[in-house]
Amino acid sequence: MLRTAAIAAAGAAVAACLYALTRRPRLAFDLPGTMSAIVARDAACTVVTVPTPQPAAGEVLIQVRATAINRLDVMQRRGKSPVPKGVTEVLGLEAAGIVVATSSAAFEVGDEVLALVPGGSYAEYVAVDATTVMRKPRSMSWAEAASVPEAWLTASLNLRLANVSPGETVLIHAAASGVGVASVQLARAAGARVLVTVGSAAKLELAQSLGASGGALRHDGPWLEAVRAAAPGGKVDAVLDCVAGAYAEQNVEALGVDGRWVLYSLLSGPEMPEGLAKGFLATLMKKRVQLLATTLRTRSRPFKKELVDAFAAQVLPHIGSRFHHVIDKEFDGLASAQAAHDYLESNANAGKVVLKVSQL
Protein backbone atom coordinates (compact mmCIF):
# COMPACT_ATOMS: atom_id res chain seq x y z
CA MET A 1 0.00 0.00 0.00
CA LEU A 2 2.75 2.44 0.96
CA ARG A 3 4.69 1.61 -2.21
CA THR A 4 1.57 2.13 -4.31
CA ALA A 5 0.84 5.46 -2.63
CA ALA A 6 4.42 6.63 -3.13
CA ILE A 7 4.29 5.72 -6.83
CA ALA A 8 0.98 7.56 -7.23
CA ALA A 9 2.33 10.65 -5.47
CA ALA A 10 5.44 10.63 -7.65
CA GLY A 11 3.29 10.27 -10.75
CA ALA A 12 1.14 13.22 -9.72
CA ALA A 13 4.23 15.37 -9.14
CA VAL A 14 5.63 14.45 -12.56
CA ALA A 15 2.28 15.19 -14.20
CA ALA A 16 2.15 18.62 -12.56
CA CYS A 17 5.65 19.42 -13.76
CA LEU A 18 4.86 18.30 -17.31
CA TYR A 19 1.67 20.37 -17.26
CA ALA A 20 3.60 23.48 -16.23
CA LEU A 21 6.33 22.92 -18.79
CA THR A 22 4.21 21.96 -21.78
CA ARG A 23 1.00 23.94 -21.53
CA ARG A 24 0.85 27.49 -22.76
CA PRO A 25 -0.40 29.97 -20.14
CA ARG A 26 -4.17 30.05 -19.84
CA LEU A 27 -5.44 33.62 -20.21
CA ALA A 28 -8.53 35.41 -18.93
CA PHE A 29 -8.38 37.85 -21.86
CA ASP A 30 -5.87 39.33 -24.27
CA LEU A 31 -3.40 41.05 -22.00
CA PRO A 32 -2.05 44.51 -22.81
CA GLY A 33 1.50 44.59 -24.08
CA THR A 34 2.50 47.26 -21.56
CA MET A 35 1.43 48.35 -18.10
CA SER A 36 2.01 51.09 -15.55
CA ALA A 37 4.41 50.40 -12.69
CA ILE A 38 6.47 52.18 -10.04
CA VAL A 39 10.26 52.26 -10.03
CA ALA A 40 12.78 54.34 -8.10
CA ARG A 41 14.22 57.30 -9.98
CA ASP A 42 16.33 59.87 -8.14
CA ALA A 43 15.13 58.35 -4.83
CA ALA A 44 11.48 58.97 -5.74
CA CYS A 45 8.59 56.70 -6.70
CA THR A 46 8.11 57.23 -10.43
CA VAL A 47 5.33 55.94 -12.69
CA VAL A 48 6.73 54.28 -15.81
CA THR A 49 5.39 52.15 -18.65
CA VAL A 50 6.97 48.70 -18.84
CA PRO A 51 6.19 45.44 -20.69
CA THR A 52 3.47 43.36 -19.06
CA PRO A 53 5.19 40.29 -17.57
CA GLN A 54 4.36 36.84 -18.87
CA PRO A 55 4.12 33.90 -16.46
CA ALA A 56 6.96 31.42 -16.82
CA ALA A 57 6.53 27.72 -16.04
CA GLY A 58 5.11 27.34 -12.54
CA GLU A 59 4.03 30.98 -12.33
CA VAL A 60 0.75 32.86 -12.30
CA LEU A 61 0.05 36.38 -13.53
CA ILE A 62 -1.96 38.46 -11.08
CA GLN A 63 -3.94 41.55 -11.98
CA VAL A 64 -3.08 43.60 -8.90
CA ARG A 65 -5.95 45.09 -6.95
CA ALA A 66 -3.78 46.29 -4.07
CA THR A 67 -0.28 46.14 -2.66
CA ALA A 68 1.24 47.42 0.59
CA ILE A 69 4.16 49.62 1.58
CA ASN A 70 7.09 48.07 3.43
CA ARG A 71 10.23 49.55 4.93
CA LEU A 72 12.32 47.55 2.50
CA ASP A 73 10.51 49.32 -0.36
CA VAL A 74 11.56 52.65 1.14
CA MET A 75 15.16 51.47 1.55
CA GLN A 76 15.23 50.23 -2.05
CA ARG A 77 13.83 53.54 -3.29
CA ARG A 78 16.52 55.40 -1.38
CA GLY A 79 19.27 53.20 -2.78
CA LYS A 80 20.04 51.60 0.58
CA SER A 81 18.87 48.09 -0.33
CA PRO A 82 20.01 46.72 -3.68
CA VAL A 83 17.59 44.71 -5.80
CA PRO A 84 18.53 41.01 -5.69
CA LYS A 85 19.99 39.57 -8.89
CA GLY A 86 17.32 38.54 -11.34
CA VAL A 87 14.53 40.51 -9.62
CA THR A 88 12.62 43.31 -11.35
CA GLU A 89 13.39 46.90 -10.39
CA VAL A 90 9.65 47.53 -9.97
CA LEU A 91 8.95 48.10 -6.28
CA GLY A 92 6.70 45.97 -4.11
CA LEU A 93 6.90 42.78 -2.05
CA GLU A 94 3.27 41.67 -1.69
CA ALA A 95 0.06 41.80 -3.66
CA ALA A 96 -3.56 40.77 -3.81
CA GLY A 97 -5.56 40.37 -6.99
CA ILE A 98 -7.05 38.05 -9.57
CA VAL A 99 -5.21 35.38 -11.54
CA VAL A 100 -5.51 36.35 -15.21
CA ALA A 101 -2.98 33.91 -16.68
CA THR A 102 -1.41 30.75 -15.30
CA SER A 103 1.31 28.26 -16.15
CA SER A 104 0.70 26.38 -12.91
CA ALA A 105 -1.73 23.57 -12.21
CA ALA A 106 -2.24 24.93 -8.70
CA PHE A 107 -4.38 27.93 -9.73
CA GLU A 108 -7.06 28.75 -12.25
CA VAL A 109 -7.83 31.94 -14.12
CA GLY A 110 -10.24 33.94 -11.97
CA ASP A 111 -8.86 32.78 -8.60
CA GLU A 112 -8.67 35.55 -5.99
CA VAL A 113 -5.26 35.40 -4.35
CA LEU A 114 -2.64 37.08 -2.21
CA ALA A 115 1.06 36.61 -2.77
CA LEU A 116 4.54 37.16 -1.43
CA VAL A 117 6.72 38.44 -4.27
CA PRO A 118 10.46 39.20 -4.54
CA GLY A 119 9.57 42.46 -6.32
CA GLY A 120 7.17 43.95 -8.82
CA SER A 121 3.83 44.43 -7.03
CA TYR A 122 3.64 48.23 -7.47
CA ALA A 123 2.19 47.53 -10.90
CA GLU A 124 -0.97 46.65 -12.75
CA TYR A 125 0.22 43.06 -13.18
CA VAL A 126 2.81 40.90 -11.43
CA ALA A 127 4.10 37.42 -12.33
CA VAL A 128 4.61 35.26 -9.25
CA ASP A 129 5.94 31.79 -8.48
CA ALA A 130 2.81 29.82 -7.62
CA THR A 131 4.46 28.38 -4.49
CA THR A 132 4.22 31.77 -2.78
CA VAL A 133 0.60 32.42 -3.77
CA MET A 134 -2.33 31.81 -1.40
CA ARG A 135 -6.05 31.82 -1.98
CA LYS A 136 -7.73 34.90 -0.55
CA PRO A 137 -10.25 34.18 2.22
CA ARG A 138 -13.68 35.33 1.13
CA SER A 139 -14.02 37.50 4.23
CA MET A 140 -10.89 39.55 3.42
CA SER A 141 -10.97 42.82 1.53
CA TRP A 142 -8.38 43.43 -1.17
CA ALA A 143 -6.58 45.91 1.10
CA GLU A 144 -6.42 43.40 3.95
CA ALA A 145 -5.21 40.60 1.70
CA ALA A 146 -2.53 42.75 0.06
CA SER A 147 -1.01 43.77 3.36
CA VAL A 148 -0.79 40.31 4.94
CA PRO A 149 2.00 38.34 3.19
CA GLU A 150 5.21 40.27 3.91
CA ALA A 151 4.38 41.24 7.50
CA TRP A 152 2.81 38.00 8.69
CA LEU A 153 5.28 35.70 6.96
CA THR A 154 8.22 37.72 8.31
CA ALA A 155 6.72 37.55 11.80
CA SER A 156 6.15 33.81 11.44
CA LEU A 157 9.76 33.28 10.37
CA ASN A 158 11.11 35.45 13.20
CA LEU A 159 9.12 33.57 15.85
CA ARG A 160 10.31 30.27 14.40
CA LEU A 161 13.94 31.40 14.58
CA ALA A 162 13.45 32.69 18.14
CA ASN A 163 12.19 29.23 19.11
CA VAL A 164 9.79 30.71 21.64
CA SER A 165 8.32 28.36 24.25
CA PRO A 166 5.19 28.83 26.38
CA GLY A 167 5.92 30.94 29.45
CA GLU A 168 8.90 32.76 27.95
CA THR A 169 9.08 36.55 27.57
CA VAL A 170 9.58 38.15 24.16
CA LEU A 171 10.55 41.78 23.54
CA ILE A 172 9.28 43.17 20.23
CA HIS A 173 10.60 46.46 18.87
CA ALA A 174 8.41 48.67 16.64
CA ALA A 175 5.41 46.66 17.79
CA ALA A 176 2.89 48.91 16.00
CA SER A 177 4.46 48.28 12.59
CA GLY A 178 2.98 45.71 10.23
CA VAL A 179 5.46 43.05 11.31
CA GLY A 180 5.12 44.15 14.94
CA VAL A 181 1.33 43.81 14.97
CA ALA A 182 1.64 40.27 13.60
CA SER A 183 4.53 39.40 15.93
CA VAL A 184 2.68 40.41 19.10
CA GLN A 185 -0.23 38.13 18.25
CA LEU A 186 1.84 35.17 17.06
CA ALA A 187 4.04 35.35 20.16
CA ARG A 188 0.97 35.38 22.39
CA ALA A 189 -0.45 32.43 20.44
CA ALA A 190 2.79 30.58 21.20
CA GLY A 191 2.15 31.14 24.90
CA ALA A 192 4.73 33.87 25.44
CA ARG A 193 4.53 37.02 27.51
CA VAL A 194 5.06 40.03 25.22
CA LEU A 195 6.79 43.32 26.00
CA VAL A 196 7.20 46.04 23.39
CA THR A 197 8.88 49.28 22.43
CA VAL A 198 6.83 51.76 20.39
CA GLY A 199 6.82 55.43 19.41
CA SER A 200 3.69 56.74 21.14
CA ALA A 201 1.13 56.10 23.86
CA ALA A 202 -1.48 55.31 21.19
CA LYS A 203 0.79 52.68 19.67
CA LEU A 204 1.42 51.16 23.09
CA GLU A 205 -2.33 50.99 23.62
CA LEU A 206 -2.70 49.20 20.27
CA ALA A 207 0.00 46.67 21.17
CA GLN A 208 -1.63 46.01 24.52
CA SER A 209 -5.03 45.52 22.87
CA LEU A 210 -3.39 42.79 20.77
CA GLY A 211 -1.91 41.01 23.77
CA ALA A 212 1.22 42.83 24.93
CA SER A 213 1.65 43.00 28.70
CA GLY A 214 3.47 46.32 28.69
CA GLY A 215 6.42 48.16 27.25
CA ALA A 216 8.25 51.41 26.76
CA LEU A 217 8.03 54.53 24.60
CA ARG A 218 11.21 55.05 22.61
CA HIS A 219 10.90 58.85 22.74
CA ASP A 220 11.19 58.69 26.54
CA GLY A 221 14.86 57.69 26.21
CA PRO A 222 16.56 54.36 26.96
CA TRP A 223 13.93 51.67 27.36
CA LEU A 224 16.02 49.08 29.19
CA GLU A 225 14.89 49.83 32.74
CA ALA A 226 11.20 49.89 31.81
CA VAL A 227 11.54 46.48 30.15
CA ARG A 228 13.51 45.06 33.09
CA ALA A 229 10.83 46.26 35.48
CA ALA A 230 8.10 44.54 33.46
CA ALA A 231 9.94 41.28 32.69
CA PRO A 232 9.81 38.36 35.14
CA GLY A 233 13.22 38.20 36.79
CA GLY A 234 14.22 41.36 34.97
CA LYS A 235 15.21 39.50 31.78
CA VAL A 236 13.62 38.55 28.46
CA ASP A 237 14.16 35.30 26.57
CA ALA A 238 14.02 36.65 23.02
CA VAL A 239 14.19 39.97 21.18
CA LEU A 240 12.66 40.58 17.75
CA ASP A 241 14.67 43.52 16.46
CA CYS A 242 14.24 45.65 13.32
CA VAL A 243 16.18 48.62 14.72
CA ALA A 244 19.70 47.14 15.01
CA GLY A 245 22.76 49.15 16.12
CA ALA A 246 21.04 51.84 18.18
CA TYR A 247 19.44 49.15 20.39
CA ALA A 248 22.29 46.62 20.36
CA GLU A 249 23.68 47.23 23.83
CA GLN A 250 20.27 47.42 25.49
CA ASN A 251 19.17 44.24 23.70
CA VAL A 252 22.03 42.24 25.14
CA GLU A 253 21.53 43.72 28.61
CA ALA A 254 17.82 42.86 28.49
CA LEU A 255 18.38 39.26 27.44
CA GLY A 256 18.90 36.48 29.93
CA VAL A 257 21.23 33.50 29.62
CA ASP A 258 20.71 31.57 26.35
CA GLY A 259 18.59 34.43 25.00
CA ARG A 260 17.84 34.76 21.30
CA TRP A 261 18.23 38.05 19.42
CA VAL A 262 16.54 37.92 16.00
CA LEU A 263 17.73 40.78 13.78
CA TYR A 264 15.55 41.25 10.70
CA SER A 265 16.10 44.87 9.63
CA LEU A 266 18.49 47.79 10.09
CA LEU A 267 16.25 50.81 10.60
CA SER A 268 18.87 52.70 12.59
CA GLY A 269 21.51 51.94 9.95
CA PRO A 270 24.11 49.21 9.41
CA GLU A 271 26.74 50.67 11.75
CA MET A 272 27.21 50.00 15.45
CA PRO A 273 27.03 53.17 17.54
CA GLU A 274 30.18 54.93 18.71
CA GLY A 275 30.94 54.41 22.36
CA LEU A 276 29.45 50.91 22.49
CA ALA A 277 30.47 49.42 25.80
CA LYS A 278 33.82 47.66 25.64
CA GLY A 279 32.30 44.64 27.31
CA PHE A 280 29.56 44.20 24.70
CA LEU A 281 30.95 41.08 23.05
CA ALA A 282 32.02 39.66 26.39
CA THR A 283 28.47 40.05 27.71
CA LEU A 284 27.14 38.42 24.52
CA MET A 285 29.39 35.42 25.14
CA LYS A 286 28.88 35.26 28.90
CA LYS A 287 25.12 35.02 28.42
CA ARG A 288 25.46 32.66 25.42
CA VAL A 289 23.17 34.98 23.48
CA GLN A 290 22.37 33.75 19.96
CA LEU A 291 22.38 36.54 17.35
CA LEU A 292 20.19 35.33 14.48
CA ALA A 293 20.28 37.62 11.45
CA THR A 294 17.60 36.95 8.87
CA THR A 295 15.95 38.17 5.68
CA LEU A 296 12.89 36.83 3.89
CA ARG A 297 13.28 38.30 0.40
CA THR A 298 16.43 36.34 -0.48
CA ARG A 299 15.33 32.97 0.93
CA SER A 300 15.24 29.99 -1.41
CA ARG A 301 12.13 28.87 -3.28
CA PRO A 302 11.76 25.64 -1.23
CA PHE A 303 12.16 27.59 2.02
CA LYS A 304 9.49 30.10 1.06
CA LYS A 305 7.16 27.33 -0.10
CA GLU A 306 7.34 25.57 3.25
CA LEU A 307 6.83 28.83 5.13
CA VAL A 308 3.87 29.86 2.96
CA ASP A 309 2.25 26.42 3.13
CA ALA A 310 2.44 26.36 6.93
CA PHE A 311 1.11 29.91 7.22
CA ALA A 312 -1.74 29.29 4.78
CA ALA A 313 -2.83 26.24 6.76
CA GLN A 314 -2.30 27.43 10.33
CA VAL A 315 -2.67 31.23 10.46
CA LEU A 316 -4.33 32.73 7.37
CA PRO A 317 -7.75 31.11 7.97
CA HIS A 318 -7.85 32.72 11.43
CA ILE A 319 -7.02 36.32 10.47
CA GLY A 320 -10.18 38.24 11.21
CA SER A 321 -11.18 35.97 14.08
CA ARG A 322 -8.41 34.69 16.33
CA PHE A 323 -5.89 37.11 14.82
CA HIS A 324 -6.52 40.73 13.90
CA HIS A 325 -4.95 42.54 10.98
CA VAL A 326 -4.53 46.30 11.34
CA ILE A 327 -4.59 48.72 8.40
CA ASP A 328 -3.69 52.28 9.24
CA LYS A 329 -4.25 54.07 5.93
CA GLU A 330 -5.06 53.41 2.26
CA PHE A 331 -3.80 55.37 -0.74
CA ASP A 332 -5.50 55.31 -4.15
CA GLY A 333 -3.63 54.63 -7.38
CA LEU A 334 -0.02 54.06 -8.37
CA ALA A 335 0.50 57.83 -8.66
CA SER A 336 0.08 58.11 -4.89
CA ALA A 337 2.95 55.71 -4.14
CA GLN A 338 5.33 58.49 -3.10
CA ALA A 339 2.72 59.96 -0.75
CA ALA A 340 2.31 56.53 0.80
CA HIS A 341 6.09 56.26 1.26
CA ASP A 342 6.23 59.71 2.82
CA TYR A 343 3.50 58.72 5.26
CA LEU A 344 5.31 55.52 6.26
CA GLU A 345 8.55 57.44 6.74
CA SER A 346 6.78 59.87 9.07
CA ASN A 347 6.36 56.95 11.51
CA ALA A 348 2.77 58.02 12.11
CA ASN A 349 1.30 54.67 11.08
CA ALA A 350 0.04 52.02 13.47
CA GLY A 351 -0.41 48.97 11.26
CA LYS A 352 -0.05 48.61 7.52
CA VAL A 353 -0.14 51.24 4.76
CA VAL A 354 -1.92 50.07 1.61
CA LEU A 355 -1.67 51.20 -2.02
CA LYS A 356 -4.81 50.39 -4.02
CA VAL A 357 -3.90 49.76 -7.65
CA SER A 358 -7.04 48.75 -9.54
CA GLN A 359 -10.75 49.04 -8.81
CA LEU A 360 -11.80 46.90 -11.79
TORPA-742901 format. One line per 4 residues: number of its first residue (from 1); for each residue x, y, z of C-alpha. Coordinates in steps of 0.05 Angstrom, whole numbers. Last residue first. Example, Ala and Ser with C-alpha at 12.3 -4.5 7.8 and 13.67 -1.06 7.14 Angstrom:
<kedos>
2> 273/-21/143 ~ 246/-90/156
</kedos>
This chain:
<kedos>
360> -236/938/-236 ~ -215/981/-176 ~ -141/975/-191 ~ -78/995/-153
356> -96/1008/-80 ~ -33/1024/-40 ~ -38/1001/32 ~ -3/1025/95
352> -1/972/150 ~ -8/979/225 ~ 1/1040/269 ~ 26/1093/222
348> 55/1160/242 ~ 127/1139/230 ~ 136/1197/181 ~ 171/1149/135
344> 106/1110/125 ~ 70/1174/105 ~ 125/1194/56 ~ 122/1125/25
340> 46/1131/16 ~ 54/1199/-15 ~ 107/1170/-62 ~ 59/1114/-83
336> 2/1162/-98 ~ 10/1157/-173 ~ 0/1081/-167 ~ -73/1093/-148
332> -110/1106/-83 ~ -76/1107/-15 ~ -101/1068/45 ~ -85/1081/119
328> -74/1046/185 ~ -92/974/168 ~ -91/926/227 ~ -99/851/220
324> -130/815/278 ~ -118/742/296 ~ -168/694/327 ~ -224/719/282
320> -204/765/224 ~ -140/726/209 ~ -157/654/229 ~ -155/622/159
316> -87/655/147 ~ -53/625/209 ~ -46/549/207 ~ -57/525/135
312> -35/586/96 ~ 22/598/144 ~ 49/527/139 ~ 45/528/63
308> 77/597/59 ~ 137/577/103 ~ 147/511/65 ~ 143/547/-2
304> 190/602/21 ~ 243/552/40 ~ 235/513/-25 ~ 243/577/-66
300> 305/600/-28 ~ 307/659/19 ~ 329/727/-10 ~ 266/766/8
296> 258/737/78 ~ 319/763/114 ~ 352/739/177 ~ 406/752/229
292> 404/707/290 ~ 448/731/347 ~ 447/675/399 ~ 463/700/470
288> 509/653/508 ~ 502/700/568 ~ 578/705/578 ~ 588/708/503
284> 543/768/490 ~ 569/801/554 ~ 640/793/528 ~ 619/822/461
280> 591/884/494 ~ 646/893/546 ~ 676/953/513 ~ 609/988/516
276> 589/1018/450 ~ 619/1088/447 ~ 604/1099/374 ~ 541/1063/351
272> 544/1000/309 ~ 535/1013/235 ~ 482/984/188 ~ 430/1039/199
268> 377/1054/252 ~ 325/1016/212 ~ 370/956/202 ~ 322/897/193
264> 311/825/214 ~ 355/816/276 ~ 331/758/320 ~ 365/761/388
260> 357/695/426 ~ 372/689/500 ~ 414/631/527 ~ 425/670/592
256> 378/730/599 ~ 368/785/549 ~ 356/857/570 ~ 431/874/572
252> 441/845/503 ~ 383/885/474 ~ 405/948/510 ~ 474/945/477
248> 446/932/407 ~ 389/983/408 ~ 421/1037/364 ~ 455/983/322
244> 394/943/300 ~ 324/972/294 ~ 285/913/266 ~ 293/870/329
240> 253/812/355 ~ 284/799/424 ~ 280/733/460 ~ 283/706/531
236> 272/771/569 ~ 304/790/636 ~ 284/827/699 ~ 264/764/736
232> 196/767/703 ~ 199/826/654 ~ 162/891/669 ~ 217/925/710
228> 270/901/662 ~ 231/930/603 ~ 224/998/636 ~ 298/997/655
224> 320/982/584 ~ 279/1033/547 ~ 331/1087/539 ~ 297/1154/524
220> 224/1174/531 ~ 218/1177/455 ~ 224/1101/452 ~ 161/1091/492
216> 165/1028/535 ~ 128/963/545 ~ 69/926/574 ~ 33/860/574
212> 24/857/499 ~ -38/820/475 ~ -68/856/415 ~ -101/910/457
208> -33/920/490 ~ 0/933/423 ~ -54/984/405 ~ -47/1020/472
204> 28/1023/462 ~ 16/1054/393 ~ -30/1106/424 ~ 23/1122/477
200> 74/1135/423 ~ 136/1109/388 ~ 137/1035/408 ~ 178/986/449
196> 144/921/468 ~ 136/866/520 ~ 101/801/504 ~ 91/740/550
192> 95/677/509 ~ 43/623/498 ~ 56/612/424 ~ -9/649/409
188> 19/708/448 ~ 81/707/403 ~ 37/703/341 ~ -5/763/365
184> 54/808/382 ~ 91/788/319 ~ 33/805/272 ~ 27/876/299
180> 102/883/299 ~ 109/861/226 ~ 60/914/205 ~ 89/966/252
176> 58/978/320 ~ 108/933/356 ~ 168/973/333 ~ 212/929/377
172> 186/863/405 ~ 211/836/471 ~ 192/763/483 ~ 182/731/551
168> 178/655/559 ~ 118/619/589 ~ 104/577/528 ~ 166/567/485
164> 196/614/433 ~ 244/585/382 ~ 269/654/363 ~ 279/628/292
160> 206/605/288 ~ 182/671/317 ~ 222/709/264 ~ 195/666/207
156> 123/676/229 ~ 134/751/236 ~ 164/754/166 ~ 106/714/139
152> 56/760/174 ~ 88/825/150 ~ 104/805/78 ~ 40/767/64
148> -16/806/99 ~ -20/875/67 ~ -51/855/1 ~ -104/812/34
144> -128/868/79 ~ -132/918/22 ~ -168/869/-23 ~ -219/856/31
140> -218/791/68 ~ -280/750/85 ~ -274/707/23 ~ -205/684/44
136> -155/698/-11 ~ -121/636/-40 ~ -47/636/-28 ~ 12/648/-75
132> 84/635/-56 ~ 89/568/-90 ~ 56/596/-152 ~ 119/636/-170
128> 92/705/-185 ~ 82/748/-247 ~ 56/818/-229 ~ 4/861/-264
124> -19/933/-255 ~ 44/951/-218 ~ 73/965/-149 ~ 77/889/-141
120> 143/879/-176 ~ 191/849/-126 ~ 209/784/-91 ~ 134/769/-85
116> 91/743/-29 ~ 21/732/-55 ~ -53/742/-44 ~ -105/708/-87
112> -173/711/-120 ~ -177/656/-172 ~ -205/679/-239 ~ -157/639/-282
108> -141/575/-245 ~ -88/559/-195 ~ -45/499/-174 ~ -35/471/-244
104> 14/528/-258 ~ 26/565/-323 ~ -28/615/-306 ~ -60/678/-334
100> -110/727/-304 ~ -104/708/-231 ~ -141/761/-191 ~ -111/807/-140
96> -71/815/-76 ~ 1/836/-73 ~ 65/833/-34 ~ 138/856/-41
92> 134/919/-82 ~ 179/962/-126 ~ 193/951/-199 ~ 268/938/-208
88> 252/866/-227 ~ 291/810/-192 ~ 346/771/-227 ~ 400/791/-178
84> 371/820/-114 ~ 352/894/-116 ~ 400/934/-74 ~ 377/962/-7
80> 401/1032/12 ~ 385/1064/-56 ~ 330/1108/-28 ~ 277/1071/-66
76> 305/1005/-41 ~ 303/1029/31 ~ 231/1053/23 ~ 210/986/-7
72> 246/951/50 ~ 205/991/99 ~ 142/961/69 ~ 83/992/32
68> 25/948/12 ~ -6/923/-53 ~ -76/926/-81 ~ -119/902/-139
64> -62/872/-178 ~ -79/831/-240 ~ -39/769/-222 ~ 1/728/-271
60> 15/657/-246 ~ 81/620/-247 ~ 102/547/-251 ~ 131/554/-321
56> 139/628/-336 ~ 82/678/-329 ~ 87/737/-377 ~ 104/806/-351
52> 69/867/-381 ~ 124/909/-414 ~ 139/974/-377 ~ 108/1043/-373
48> 135/1086/-316 ~ 107/1119/-254 ~ 162/1145/-209 ~ 172/1134/-134
44> 230/1179/-115 ~ 303/1167/-97 ~ 327/1197/-163 ~ 284/1146/-200
40> 256/1087/-162 ~ 205/1045/-201 ~ 129/1044/-201 ~ 88/1008/-254
36> 40/1022/-311 ~ 29/967/-362 ~ 50/945/-431 ~ 30/892/-482
32> -41/890/-456 ~ -68/821/-440 ~ -117/787/-485 ~ -168/757/-437
28> -171/708/-379 ~ -109/672/-404 ~ -83/601/-397 ~ -8/599/-403
24> 17/550/-455 ~ 20/479/-431 ~ 84/439/-436 ~ 127/458/-376
20> 72/470/-325 ~ 33/407/-345 ~ 97/366/-346 ~ 113/388/-275
16> 43/372/-251 ~ 46/304/-284 ~ 113/289/-251 ~ 85/307/-183
12> 23/264/-194 ~ 66/205/-215 ~ 109/213/-153 ~ 47/213/-109
8> 20/151/-145 ~ 86/114/-137 ~ 88/133/-63 ~ 17/109/-53
4> 31/43/-86 ~ 94/32/-44 ~ 55/49/19 ~ 0/0/0
</kedos>
